[in-house]
Amino acid sequence: MIDYFKKLYAKSTTDFYKEVELNLKNKKKMFIITANPETFTYGINESAINKMLLDKEVTLIPDGIGIVKASHILNYKVKERITGVDLAEHLLKVCNENKYQLALLGAKEEVIEALKAKINKEYPNIKLVKVENGYVENKDKFFQELSHTNVDVCLVALGIPNQELLIYKHLNKFKKGIFVGVGGSFDVISGVKKRAPKIIQKLNLEWLYRLIKEPKRCKRFYQNNVKFIFKVKKLKKETRFK
């Protein structure tokens, strides 16, 4: 697990956005994984995900505050969270400003339709080259067809780890483009779900806001966040005596 933290992007959100924009401008390929404790937990337990996380072509950014806290425990100076939803919204702005081509895969049909409507209204310069909801049967076909386009940005909202594994499976079909798994971001950006108030975001308490709104998440939060921090503290003790 320590290798995940070594790979984690440690600079500011602003710095990262500049790198992404430069890669877009220079037509370079970039696969971004928005990492939270659940991501790293999957990596520990599943070899295919571990291989993906350690791949040099994969960029890991600290989406969850649990990852930032864990980094600090292990003395890796990660500056701040870089959330998937903020990154997705920033990419929409960049795509609009530069008339880039965008592809969307994921979420329910009503969510993806609401998102399409918002993009057409607020980001009229974006060319939507391919859009599918997350329940389309053949998701491989989506990427096969997308590989014949000139797509600049592809956002996939299928949840961890399905979205990442799907992107990774088809990544070699593309010579350029920014590919990101964005979880539940489509629900928020489309307006179907409300994001936590700004003050909650600044206090890094979005996790608490979501738990209050969706109590059924509590078990998952305990399994993937609380236990994760215990593992990290144990890891620190082990590495201290090596």
C-alpha positions as CSV (number, residue, x, y, z in Angstrom):
1,M,0.0,0.0,0.0
2,I,2.9,2.4,0.7
3,D,3.6,2.5,-3.1
4,Y,0.1,4.0,-3.7
5,F,1.0,6.9,-1.4
6,K,4.3,7.4,-3.2
7,K,2.4,7.8,-6.5
8,L,-0.2,10.2,-5.1
9,Y,-0.3,13.7,-6.6
10,A,0.9,16.0,-3.8
11,K,0.7,19.5,-5.3
12,S,-2.3,21.9,-5.3
13,T,-5.5,21.6,-7.2
14,T,-4.5,24.6,-9.3
15,D,-1.2,23.0,-10.2
16,F,-3.0,19.8,-11.2
17,Y,-5.5,21.6,-13.4
18,K,-2.6,23.3,-15.2
19,E,-1.0,19.9,-15.9
20,V,-4.3,18.5,-17.2
21,E,-4.9,21.5,-19.5
22,L,-1.3,21.3,-20.8
23,N,-1.9,17.6,-21.6
24,L,-5.1,18.5,-23.4
25,K,-3.4,21.2,-25.4
26,N,-0.5,18.9,-26.4
27,K,-2.8,16.0,-27.2
28,K,-1.3,13.7,-24.6
29,K,-3.2,10.8,-22.9
30,M,-4.0,10.9,-19.2
31,F,-5.9,8.4,-17.1
32,I,-6.8,10.0,-13.7
33,I,-8.0,7.9,-10.8
34,T,-9.7,10.0,-8.0
35,A,-8.5,8.0,-5.1
36,N,-10.2,7.5,-1.7
37,P,-9.7,4.9,1.0
38,E,-12.0,2.5,-0.9
39,T,-9.8,2.7,-4.0
40,F,-6.7,1.7,-2.1
41,T,-8.6,-1.0,-0.2
42,Y,-9.6,-2.6,-3.5
43,G,-6.0,-2.4,-4.6
44,I,-4.8,-4.2,-1.5
45,N,-7.3,-7.0,-2.0
46,E,-7.4,-7.4,-5.8
47,S,-4.3,-7.9,-8.0
48,A,-5.9,-6.5,-11.2
49,I,-6.6,-3.2,-9.4
50,N,-3.2,-3.2,-7.7
51,K,-1.6,-3.5,-11.1
52,M,-3.7,-0.6,-12.4
53,L,-3.0,1.7,-9.5
54,L,0.8,1.2,-9.9
55,D,0.8,1.6,-13.6
56,K,3.1,4.5,-14.7
57,E,0.4,5.7,-17.1
58,V,-2.1,6.1,-14.3
59,T,-2.3,9.4,-12.3
60,L,-3.6,9.1,-8.7
61,I,-5.2,12.2,-7.1
62,P,-6.4,12.5,-3.5
63,D,-10.1,12.7,-3.8
64,G,-11.0,11.7,-0.2
65,I,-10.0,13.5,3.0
66,G,-9.2,10.0,4.4
67,I,-6.4,9.7,1.8
68,V,-5.0,13.1,2.7
69,K,-5.1,12.3,6.4
70,A,-3.5,8.9,5.8
71,S,-0.8,10.5,3.7
72,H,0.1,12.9,6.5
73,I,0.2,10.0,9.0
74,L,2.8,8.3,6.7
75,N,4.7,11.6,6.3
76,Y,3.8,12.1,2.6
77,K,3.0,15.8,2.3
78,V,-0.1,15.8,0.1
79,K,-1.3,19.4,-0.1
80,E,-5.0,19.0,-0.4
81,R,-8.0,17.1,-1.8
82,I,-8.6,17.2,-5.5
83,T,-12.2,16.0,-5.8
84,G,-13.7,14.2,-8.8
85,V,-16.7,16.4,-9.0
86,D,-14.6,19.6,-9.0
87,L,-12.3,18.1,-11.6
88,A,-15.3,17.1,-13.8
89,E,-16.7,20.7,-13.6
90,H,-13.4,22.2,-14.4
91,L,-13.0,19.9,-17.4
92,L,-16.4,21.0,-18.7
93,K,-15.3,24.7,-18.5
94,V,-12.0,23.9,-20.3
95,C,-13.8,21.9,-23.0
96,N,-16.3,24.7,-23.5
97,E,-13.5,27.4,-23.8
98,N,-11.5,25.3,-26.3
99,K,-14.4,23.6,-28.2
100,Y,-13.1,20.2,-27.1
101,Q,-14.9,16.9,-27.7
102,L,-16.5,15.2,-24.7
103,A,-17.9,11.7,-24.0
104,L,-20.0,10.7,-21.1
105,L,-20.8,7.2,-19.7
106,G,-22.7,6.5,-16.5
107,A,-25.6,7.2,-14.1
108,K,-29.3,6.7,-14.7
109,E,-31.0,7.7,-17.9
110,E,-32.8,10.7,-16.2
111,V,-29.5,11.9,-14.8
112,I,-27.5,11.7,-18.1
113,E,-30.4,13.5,-19.9
114,A,-30.4,16.2,-17.3
115,L,-26.6,16.5,-17.6
116,K,-26.8,16.7,-21.4
117,A,-29.4,19.5,-21.1
118,K,-27.2,21.4,-18.8
119,I,-24.1,21.1,-21.0
120,N,-26.1,22.2,-24.1
121,K,-27.3,25.2,-22.2
122,E,-24.3,26.3,-20.1
123,Y,-21.4,24.9,-22.2
124,P,-22.7,25.3,-25.8
125,N,-19.2,25.0,-27.4
126,I,-18.7,21.4,-26.2
127,K,-19.2,18.8,-28.8
128,L,-20.7,15.7,-27.2
129,V,-19.4,12.8,-29.4
130,K,-20.9,10.0,-27.4
131,V,-23.3,9.8,-24.4
132,E,-24.7,6.6,-22.7
133,N,-26.3,5.9,-19.4
134,G,-24.6,3.5,-17.0
135,Y,-27.1,0.7,-17.6
136,V,-26.2,0.2,-21.3
137,E,-25.6,-3.5,-21.7
138,N,-22.4,-3.4,-23.8
139,K,-20.0,-0.9,-22.2
140,D,-17.1,-2.3,-24.1
141,K,-18.9,-1.3,-27.3
142,F,-19.1,2.3,-26.0
143,F,-15.3,2.4,-25.9
144,Q,-14.8,0.6,-29.1
145,E,-17.0,3.1,-30.9
146,L,-15.4,6.0,-29.0
147,S,-11.9,5.0,-30.2
148,H,-13.0,6.0,-33.7
149,T,-13.7,9.5,-32.6
150,N,-11.3,12.4,-31.8
151,V,-12.5,12.6,-28.2
152,D,-10.6,15.0,-25.9
153,V,-12.2,14.2,-22.5
154,C,-14.1,11.1,-21.3
155,L,-15.9,11.0,-18.0
156,V,-17.1,7.7,-16.7
157,A,-19.5,7.5,-13.7
158,L,-20.0,3.8,-12.9
159,G,-18.6,3.8,-9.3
160,I,-15.4,2.3,-7.9
161,P,-13.8,0.1,-9.2
162,N,-15.9,-0.6,-12.3
163,Q,-15.3,2.8,-13.9
164,E,-11.6,2.6,-13.5
165,L,-11.3,-1.0,-14.7
166,L,-13.4,-0.3,-17.8
167,I,-11.2,2.7,-18.7
168,Y,-8.0,0.8,-18.1
169,K,-9.2,-2.1,-20.2
170,H,-9.6,0.2,-23.3
171,L,-7.0,2.8,-22.6
172,N,-4.5,1.4,-25.2
173,K,-7.1,2.1,-27.9
174,F,-6.5,5.9,-27.6
175,K,-3.5,8.0,-28.5
176,K,-4.7,11.1,-26.6
177,G,-7.5,12.3,-24.3
178,I,-8.2,12.8,-20.6
179,F,-10.0,9.8,-19.0
180,V,-11.5,10.1,-15.5
181,G,-13.7,7.9,-13.3
182,V,-16.0,10.4,-11.5
183,G,-18.3,8.3,-9.4
184,G,-21.5,10.1,-8.4
185,S,-20.4,13.4,-10.0
186,F,-23.0,13.3,-12.8
187,D,-25.8,13.4,-10.2
188,V,-24.4,16.5,-8.6
189,I,-23.4,18.4,-11.8
190,S,-26.7,17.7,-13.4
191,G,-28.5,19.1,-10.4
192,V,-30.3,15.9,-9.6
193,K,-28.5,15.7,-6.2
194,K,-27.3,18.6,-4.1
195,R,-23.7,18.8,-3.0
196,A,-22.8,19.7,0.5
197,P,-22.7,23.5,1.2
198,K,-19.4,25.3,0.6
199,I,-18.6,25.7,4.3
200,I,-19.0,21.9,4.7
201,Q,-16.7,21.3,1.7
202,K,-14.0,23.7,3.1
203,L,-14.1,21.9,6.4
204,N,-13.6,18.6,4.6
205,L,-16.8,17.2,6.1
206,E,-18.6,16.2,2.9
207,W,-18.3,12.6,4.1
208,L,-20.4,13.5,7.1
209,Y,-22.9,15.4,5.0
210,R,-23.4,12.3,2.8
211,L,-23.8,10.0,5.8
212,I,-26.5,12.2,7.2
213,K,-28.3,12.4,3.9
214,E,-27.8,8.7,3.2
215,P,-27.5,6.7,6.4
216,K,-27.2,3.4,4.5
217,R,-23.7,4.5,3.6
218,C,-22.6,4.1,7.3
219,K,-21.5,0.4,7.0
220,R,-19.6,1.1,3.8
221,F,-17.9,4.1,5.4
222,Y,-16.8,2.1,8.4
223,Q,-15.5,-0.8,6.2
224,N,-13.6,1.5,3.8
225,N,-12.6,4.5,5.8
226,V,-12.4,3.8,9.6
227,K,-10.7,0.4,9.1
228,F,-8.4,2.0,6.5
229,I,-7.0,4.5,8.9
230,F,-6.3,1.7,11.4
231,K,-4.4,-0.1,8.6
232,V,-2.4,3.0,7.9
233,K,-1.5,3.5,11.5
234,K,-0.4,-0.1,11.7
235,L,1.6,0.4,8.5
236,K,3.4,3.3,10.0
237,K,4.4,1.3,13.1
238,E,5.7,-1.5,10.9
239,T,7.8,0.7,8.6
240,R,9.2,2.6,11.6
241,F,11.0,-0.5,12.8
242,K,12.3,-1.7,9.4
